[in-house]
Structures are given as C-alpha cells and as structure tokens.
C-alpha cells in the first residue's frame, strides 16, 4: 500500500518528499519503488533530469512519470504522448491518465467508450485511482448501474 500512497501523492514541486515516499515503499520491498530508486540513483533532484531519466528508461512506468514531470501548458502534448506510451505498454497509472483524456476530450475527441475501456484495464490491475475514477463516473454519468 505504501507504493499506491507514494504514487498518488507524487508531487513534481516536492521531489524530495516524493523520493522519500518511494524510499519507504522500497524499504518494504515494493518492486516498482525499488525500480524507481534505481532509475534515479545518480540523478540530481531536478525536475528536468528526472523526466529525462524516466523517459530514457524505456519502461511503461517510466513513461508515466515522464508524463507527470512534463508539466502543464505548452508541454501538455508531451504529457499526452508519454501517457499514451505508458498506457499502451500496460502501466495501469498511464492507462488511467491516458483514459482521462478521452473522458474530457483533451487532445482527442471525447469518447466515453474509450475512457471506460482504458480505466477498466487499469482497474483490472487493482489500480485504486482507476477504481475511484470509474466509480465516480458511473455515479455521475454512467448508464449501467
């Protein structure tokens, strides 16, 4: 559970705190957290350097984090592309973020069916954010109760 908390609380503005959360999860033996620490082992606490390290990892979880670190504004296209690669690579966190583009129609045409498909893939991997997002959607907009 520490990993899910660490990833849910990941904050690009607070890299040291985010790193410490993954350290705690890694100490508990969580494989993805150990992988994250290995990717960042010799990387300074710098947003752009972290993004580069994750992007170059060639792993779906790395592309997810590269998307998180892509920021806002003019970099949204880059964020979209990283999350698309992550989702297509099977990372449940990338699947959630990519699916949300279809829910709201960012960079793509709004498509509820595609949104639900991506979030169901993530929910089937026990991703808590996907489960929560799907629950919210079904309560607010879904036709299938």
C-alpha positions as CSV (number, residue, x, y, z in Angstrom):
1,X,0.0,0.0,0.0
2,X,2.9,2.4,0.5
3,X,3.6,2.4,-3.2
4,X,0.0,3.4,-4.0
5,X,0.2,6.2,-1.5
6,X,3.6,7.3,-2.8
7,X,2.4,7.4,-6.4
8,X,-0.9,9.1,-5.5
9,X,0.9,11.8,-3.6
10,X,3.7,12.2,-6.2
11,X,4.3,16.0,-6.5
12,X,6.6,17.5,-9.1
13,X,7.0,20.5,-6.9
14,X,8.2,18.4,-4.0
15,X,10.7,16.0,-5.4
16,X,12.5,15.3,-2.1
17,X,9.3,14.4,-0.3
18,X,8.1,12.2,-3.3
19,X,11.5,10.5,-3.3
20,X,11.3,9.8,0.4
21,X,7.9,8.2,0.0
22,X,9.3,5.8,-2.6
23,X,12.3,5.1,-0.4
24,X,9.8,4.0,2.4
25,X,7.9,1.8,-0.1
26,X,11.2,0.3,-1.4
27,X,12.3,-0.5,2.2
28,X,9.1,-2.5,2.5
29,X,10.2,-4.5,-0.6
30,X,7.9,-2.9,-3.2
31,X,9.4,-3.8,-6.6
32,X,8.2,-0.7,-8.5
33,X,9.6,1.6,-5.8
34,X,12.9,-0.2,-5.9
35,X,12.9,0.2,-9.7
36,X,12.2,3.9,-9.3
37,X,15.1,4.4,-6.9
38,X,17.4,2.6,-9.3
39,X,16.4,4.8,-12.2
40,X,17.0,7.9,-10.1
41,X,20.1,6.5,-8.3
42,X,22.6,9.0,-9.7
43,X,20.2,11.7,-10.8
44,X,20.1,15.1,-9.0
45,X,16.8,16.4,-7.5
46,X,15.9,18.3,-10.6
47,X,12.5,18.1,-12.4
48,X,14.0,18.0,-16.0
49,X,16.7,15.5,-15.1
50,X,14.1,13.2,-13.5
51,X,11.9,13.5,-16.6
52,X,14.8,12.6,-18.8
53,X,15.8,9.6,-16.7
54,X,12.3,8.2,-16.7
55,X,11.8,8.9,-20.4
56,X,15.0,7.1,-21.2
57,X,14.1,4.1,-19.0
58,X,12.1,2.6,-21.9
59,X,9.6,1.3,-19.4
60,X,5.9,2.0,-19.2
61,X,6.1,3.1,-15.5
62,X,9.0,5.4,-16.5
63,X,6.9,7.0,-19.3
64,X,4.1,7.5,-16.8
65,X,6.5,9.5,-14.6
66,X,7.9,11.4,-17.6
67,X,4.4,12.4,-18.3
68,X,3.8,13.5,-14.7
69,X,7.0,15.6,-14.9
70,X,6.1,17.1,-18.3
71,X,4.2,19.9,-16.6
72,X,1.4,22.0,-18.0
73,X,0.8,24.5,-20.7
74,X,2.9,24.0,-23.8
75,X,4.1,20.7,-22.6
76,X,0.7,19.1,-22.5
77,X,1.2,17.4,-25.8
78,X,4.4,15.8,-24.5
79,X,2.5,14.7,-21.4
80,X,-0.2,13.1,-23.6
81,X,2.4,11.2,-25.7
82,X,4.2,9.9,-22.6
83,X,0.9,8.7,-21.0
84,X,-0.2,7.1,-24.3
85,X,3.1,5.1,-24.5
86,X,2.7,4.2,-20.8
87,X,-0.9,3.0,-21.3
88,X,-0.1,1.0,-24.4
89,X,2.8,-0.5,-22.6
90,X,0.5,-1.8,-19.9
91,X,1.2,0.6,-17.0
92,X,-2.1,1.0,-15.0
93,X,-1.2,4.5,-13.9
94,X,-0.6,5.5,-17.5
95,X,-3.8,3.9,-18.5
96,X,-5.7,6.0,-16.0
97,X,-4.2,9.3,-17.2
98,X,-4.5,8.4,-20.9
99,X,-8.1,7.4,-20.4
100,X,-8.9,10.6,-18.7
101,X,-8.0,12.5,-21.9
102,X,-10.9,10.7,-23.6
103,X,-13.3,11.4,-20.7
104,X,-12.8,15.1,-21.0
105,X,-11.8,15.4,-24.7
106,X,-8.3,16.8,-24.2
107,X,-6.2,16.4,-27.4
108,X,-8.6,13.8,-28.6
109,X,-12.3,13.7,-29.3
110,X,-14.3,13.0,-26.2
111,X,-15.1,9.2,-26.2
112,X,-16.7,7.7,-23.2
113,X,-16.3,4.1,-24.5
114,X,-12.5,4.5,-24.9
115,X,-12.3,6.2,-21.5
116,X,-14.1,3.3,-19.8
117,X,-12.0,0.7,-21.7
118,X,-8.7,2.2,-20.5
119,X,-9.9,2.7,-16.9
120,X,-11.2,-0.9,-16.8
121,X,-7.8,-2.2,-17.9
122,X,-6.2,-0.3,-15.1
123,X,-8.9,-1.3,-12.6
124,X,-8.3,-4.9,-13.6
125,X,-4.8,-4.4,-12.3
126,X,-6.2,-3.2,-9.0
127,X,-5.3,0.4,-9.6
128,X,-7.1,2.4,-6.9
129,X,-7.3,5.6,-8.9
130,X,-8.9,3.7,-11.8
131,X,-11.4,2.1,-9.5
132,X,-12.2,5.5,-7.9
133,X,-12.5,7.3,-11.3
134,X,-14.8,4.6,-12.7
135,X,-16.9,4.7,-9.6
136,X,-17.3,8.5,-9.8
137,X,-18.1,8.3,-13.5
138,X,-20.8,5.6,-13.0
139,X,-22.4,7.6,-10.2
140,X,-22.4,10.8,-12.1
141,X,-22.8,9.9,-15.8
142,X,-22.9,6.2,-16.3
143,X,-26.0,4.4,-17.6
144,X,-25.0,1.0,-16.3
145,X,-25.7,0.9,-12.6
